[in-house]
Amino acid sequence: MFLWVSIAVCNCQHGVCKHGVSGDGSCTCNGGYTGPKCDQELPHCSGITCGANSQCVVKNGVAVCDCMPGYQKSGAACRASNPCASSPCSSFADCKDLGLRKYECTCKGGYQGDGRICQPINPCVDNNGGCPVNSTLCRFRSPGQSSCICKPGMSGNPVAGCTSVNECRQYYCDRTSKCDTNPDGTVSCVCTDGEIGDGRSCYKNLMSEITEQNTRGRFLRKLKSANK
């Protein structure tokens, strides 16, 4: 199967050709000219010679010299406009003037895209940002920047890998309560059935509490009569 593609061509003498696959072969004439090939000088511009980068245009029936598209007046001369002046690139990109009304957009460091649209790079998206998967988390800091941190319940060097620590040893629970490890790696104290409290301090009924206080601390053996 063959696919034929029509490429428009044209021969504009004093204008710009709409050529290529998307073009229709027509000419957009410069000021002072007309006709299919922009080869016919407008009567008003006959005999008028304009300077470099300028062309004859008719304004209100009067022929004058004006800067060509892409150029702007600088004193008596027409100089090329900076295509980056209109901020055609993303605010997260740098614009480079290539001359001849051409420019190039390049995303700044930490961003990716075509320059017109730049998105921040999140290193954590790929391979956990280079952090050891089993023991660390990747934390996004800024576009293109991240760091490794140990998962809850682990400690050590996040870059090399973290190891588990027994948080219950460092968590002071009531001696009658138990230390549980939560799904996220944190720990908490839980009172046993029949007791109330926050886990660090658990209480039974009044008589049981009096008996408990009688076995320790400043009330040791001073509350014995309370059981009678």
C-alpha positions as CSV (number, residue, x, y, z in Angstrom):
1,M,0.0,0.0,0.0
2,F,1.4,3.4,-1.0
3,L,0.5,6.7,0.7
4,W,0.9,9.8,-1.4
5,V,1.4,13.0,0.4
6,S,0.9,16.3,-1.4
7,I,3.5,19.0,-0.4
8,A,2.5,22.5,-1.5
9,V,5.1,24.6,-3.1
10,C,5.0,28.2,-4.4
11,N,7.2,30.9,-5.7
12,C,6.7,34.1,-3.8
13,Q,8.9,37.0,-5.0
14,H,8.0,39.6,-2.3
15,G,6.2,37.6,0.4
16,V,6.1,34.4,2.5
17,C,5.0,31.1,1.0
18,K,2.6,28.8,2.9
19,H,4.4,25.6,1.9
20,G,4.9,22.1,3.2
21,V,2.3,19.4,4.1
22,S,0.0,21.7,5.9
23,G,0.4,24.6,3.4
24,D,-1.8,25.5,0.5
25,G,0.9,27.0,-1.7
26,S,-0.4,30.6,-1.4
27,C,1.7,33.7,-0.8
28,T,1.3,36.3,2.0
29,C,2.6,39.4,0.4
30,N,4.9,41.9,2.0
31,G,3.7,45.5,2.2
32,G,3.6,47.3,-1.2
33,Y,3.1,44.1,-3.3
34,T,0.1,42.1,-4.4
35,G,-0.8,39.3,-6.8
36,P,-0.6,35.5,-6.6
37,K,3.2,35.6,-6.5
38,C,3.5,38.9,-4.8
39,D,5.2,40.3,-7.9
40,Q,2.9,43.2,-8.6
41,E,3.9,46.5,-7.0
42,L,1.1,48.6,-5.6
43,P,0.8,51.9,-7.5
44,H,1.3,54.0,-4.3
45,C,4.6,52.3,-3.6
46,S,6.0,52.7,-7.1
47,G,9.3,54.4,-7.0
48,I,9.6,54.3,-3.2
49,T,12.7,52.6,-1.8
50,C,12.7,51.5,1.8
51,G,15.7,50.7,4.0
52,A,16.9,47.3,5.3
53,N,14.3,45.2,7.0
54,S,11.5,47.6,6.1
55,Q,8.8,47.7,3.4
56,C,6.4,50.0,1.8
57,V,2.9,50.0,3.2
58,V,-0.1,52.1,2.4
59,K,-1.8,53.8,5.3
60,N,-4.8,56.0,4.8
61,G,-3.9,56.2,1.1
62,V,-0.4,57.3,1.7
63,A,2.7,55.1,1.0
64,V,5.2,54.9,3.9
65,C,8.1,52.7,4.9
66,D,7.4,50.5,7.9
67,C,9.4,47.7,9.6
68,M,8.8,44.1,8.3
69,P,7.1,41.5,10.5
70,G,9.6,40.4,13.2
71,Y,11.4,43.7,13.2
72,Q,10.8,46.8,15.3
73,K,11.8,50.5,15.0
74,S,15.1,51.4,16.7
75,G,15.9,55.0,15.9
76,A,15.8,55.3,12.1
77,A,16.6,51.6,11.6
78,C,14.5,48.4,11.8
79,R,16.1,45.8,14.0
80,A,15.1,42.2,14.6
81,S,12.6,41.8,17.5
82,N,13.6,39.5,20.4
83,P,11.1,36.6,20.1
84,C,11.6,35.8,23.8
85,A,10.3,39.2,24.8
86,S,6.7,38.0,24.6
87,S,7.5,35.1,27.0
88,P,6.5,32.3,24.7
89,C,8.1,29.6,27.0
90,S,7.0,28.2,30.4
91,S,7.9,30.2,33.5
92,F,10.0,27.2,34.4
93,A,12.0,27.4,31.2
94,D,14.7,29.5,29.6
95,C,14.2,31.1,26.2
96,K,17.0,31.5,23.8
97,D,16.9,33.8,20.8
98,L,18.1,31.9,17.7
99,G,17.8,34.8,15.3
100,L,15.5,35.1,12.3
101,R,12.5,35.3,14.6
102,K,13.3,31.8,15.9
103,Y,13.7,30.8,19.6
104,E,14.3,27.8,21.7
105,C,12.6,26.9,25.0
106,T,14.5,24.6,27.5
107,C,13.1,23.5,30.8
108,K,15.1,24.6,33.8
109,G,16.9,22.1,36.1
110,G,14.5,19.9,38.1
111,Y,11.8,20.2,35.4
112,Q,11.0,18.3,32.3
113,G,8.9,19.0,29.1
114,D,9.1,20.7,25.8
115,G,9.9,24.1,27.2
116,R,6.4,25.5,26.6
117,I,5.1,23.2,29.3
118,C,7.5,22.1,32.1
119,Q,6.5,19.8,34.9
120,P,8.5,19.3,38.1
121,I,10.5,16.1,38.3
122,N,9.7,14.0,41.3
123,P,12.6,11.6,41.8
124,C,10.5,9.5,44.2
125,V,8.3,8.2,41.4
126,D,11.1,6.1,39.8
127,N,12.6,3.2,41.9
128,N,11.7,4.9,45.2
129,G,14.1,7.7,44.4
130,G,17.1,5.3,44.7
131,C,16.3,4.7,48.4
132,P,16.3,1.1,49.8
133,V,12.8,-0.1,49.2
134,N,12.3,-2.4,52.2
135,S,13.5,-0.1,54.9
136,T,13.2,3.6,53.7
137,L,10.8,6.1,52.3
138,C,11.6,8.7,49.6
139,R,10.7,12.2,50.6
140,F,10.2,14.9,47.8
141,R,12.1,18.1,48.7
142,S,11.8,20.2,45.6
143,P,11.7,19.7,41.8
144,G,14.5,17.2,41.0
145,Q,15.5,16.9,44.7
146,S,14.6,14.2,47.2
147,S,16.0,12.4,50.3
148,C,15.7,9.1,52.0
149,I,14.3,8.6,55.5
150,C,13.9,5.5,57.6
151,K,10.5,3.9,57.8
152,P,8.7,4.2,61.2
153,G,10.1,1.7,63.7
154,M,13.5,1.7,61.9
155,S,16.7,3.5,62.4
156,G,20.2,3.8,60.8
157,N,21.6,5.2,57.6
158,P,18.7,5.8,55.2
159,V,21.0,5.8,52.2
160,A,22.5,2.4,53.0
161,G,19.4,0.9,54.6
162,C,17.7,1.1,58.0
163,T,17.2,-1.7,60.5
164,S,14.2,-2.4,62.9
165,V,14.3,-1.2,66.5
166,N,12.2,-2.4,69.4
167,E,10.2,0.7,70.1
168,C,8.5,-1.1,73.0
169,R,11.7,-1.0,74.9
170,Q,11.8,2.8,74.7
171,Y,8.1,3.2,75.2
172,Y,7.2,3.2,78.9
173,C,3.8,1.5,79.4
174,D,2.0,0.6,82.6
175,R,3.3,-2.7,83.9
176,T,-0.1,-4.3,83.5
177,S,-0.6,-3.0,79.9
178,K,0.9,-4.4,76.7
179,C,2.8,-2.6,73.9
180,D,1.4,-3.1,70.4
181,T,3.0,-2.2,67.1
182,N,0.7,-0.4,64.8
183,P,0.5,-1.0,61.0
184,D,2.5,2.2,60.3
185,G,5.3,1.0,62.5
186,T,4.5,3.2,65.5
187,V,3.8,1.7,68.9
188,S,1.2,2.4,71.6
189,C,0.3,1.1,75.1
190,V,-3.0,-0.7,75.5
191,C,-4.6,-1.5,78.8
192,T,-5.7,-5.1,79.4
193,D,-9.4,-6.0,79.5
194,G,-11.0,-4.8,82.6
195,E,-8.8,-1.8,83.0
196,I,-9.1,1.8,81.8
197,G,-6.4,4.4,81.0
198,D,-4.1,5.6,78.2
199,G,-1.9,2.5,78.4
200,R,0.9,4.3,80.2
201,S,-1.3,4.4,83.3
202,C,-4.0,1.7,83.7
203,Y,-6.6,1.5,86.5
204,K,-8.8,-1.3,87.8
205,N,-11.7,-1.0,90.3
206,L,-11.1,1.0,93.5
207,M,-10.3,-1.9,95.7
208,S,-7.9,-3.4,93.2
209,E,-6.2,0.0,92.8
210,I,-5.8,0.3,96.6
211,T,-4.2,-3.1,96.8
212,E,-1.9,-2.3,93.9
213,Q,-0.8,1.0,95.5
214,N,-0.2,-0.9,98.8
215,T,2.5,-3.0,97.1
216,R,4.7,-0.2,95.8
217,G,5.9,3.4,96.1
218,R,5.2,5.7,99.0
219,F,2.1,3.8,100.0
220,L,4.0,0.5,100.4
221,R,2.3,-1.6,103.2
222,K,0.5,1.5,104.5
223,L,-2.9,0.6,102.9
224,K,-3.0,-3.0,104.1
225,S,-5.9,-2.3,106.4
226,A,-7.9,-1.1,103.5
227,N,-8.4,-4.7,102.4
228,K,-10.1,-5.6,105.7
